[in-house]
Amino acid sequence: MRTFLIGGLLAMAVGCGGPMEREEEPNLTSQEAPLPDCATSPTSVRTYYDANNWVIGERGCDCGDWIHWGQISSIYDIRTSC
């Protein structure tokens, strides 16, 4: 009985392809997608401000170049011309 049980377990492990290899998790923090070209896009830049009206960041396409720096906030204005 014992031999039958051990033989059955061994057959299951070998018959099903043996132990599975664990796939490595992708490291998404190190991957960066390229920004799309905004040379033909209209200018649209959001300038973000803190509560004291200091500029703390900008995001958007400015005359064909991407801008992305600083922080964002709920206080902002949008510039749509170069």
DAQUI-V352367 format. One record per backbone hydrogen bond with DSSP energy under -0.5 kcal/mol. CO is the residue of the C=O (numbers start at 1). NH is the residue of the N-H. E is the energy in kcal/mol with one decimal. If there is no record, write none. Layout:
BEGIN
CO | NH | E
CO | NH | E
END
This chain:
BEGIN
1 | 5 | -2.3
2 | 6 | -2.4
3 | 7 | -2.7
4 | 8 | -2.2
5 | 9 | -2.1
6 | 10 | -2.3
7 | 11 | -2.2
8 | 12 | -1.9
9 | 13 | -2.0
10 | 14 | -2.5
11 | 15 | -3.0
12 | 16 | -1.4
13 | 18 | -2.1
14 | 17 | -1.5
26 | 28 | -1.2
27 | 30 | -0.9
28 | 31 | -0.7
38 | 41 | -1.0
44 | 61 | -1.4
45 | 47 | -0.5
45 | 79 | -2.9
46 | 48 | -0.5
46 | 59 | -1.9
47 | 77 | -1.7
48 | 56 | -2.9
48 | 57 | -1.1
49 | 75 | -0.5
50 | 53 | -1.8
54 | 50 | -2.0
56 | 71 | -2.6
57 | 48 | -3.1
58 | 69 | -2.2
59 | 46 | -3.2
60 | 62 | -0.6
60 | 67 | -3.2
61 | 44 | -2.3
61 | 63 | -0.6
62 | 65 | -1.5
65 | 62 | -3.4
67 | 60 | -1.9
69 | 58 | -1.9
74 | 76 | -0.6
75 | 49 | -2.8
77 | 47 | -2.6
79 | 45 | -2.5
END
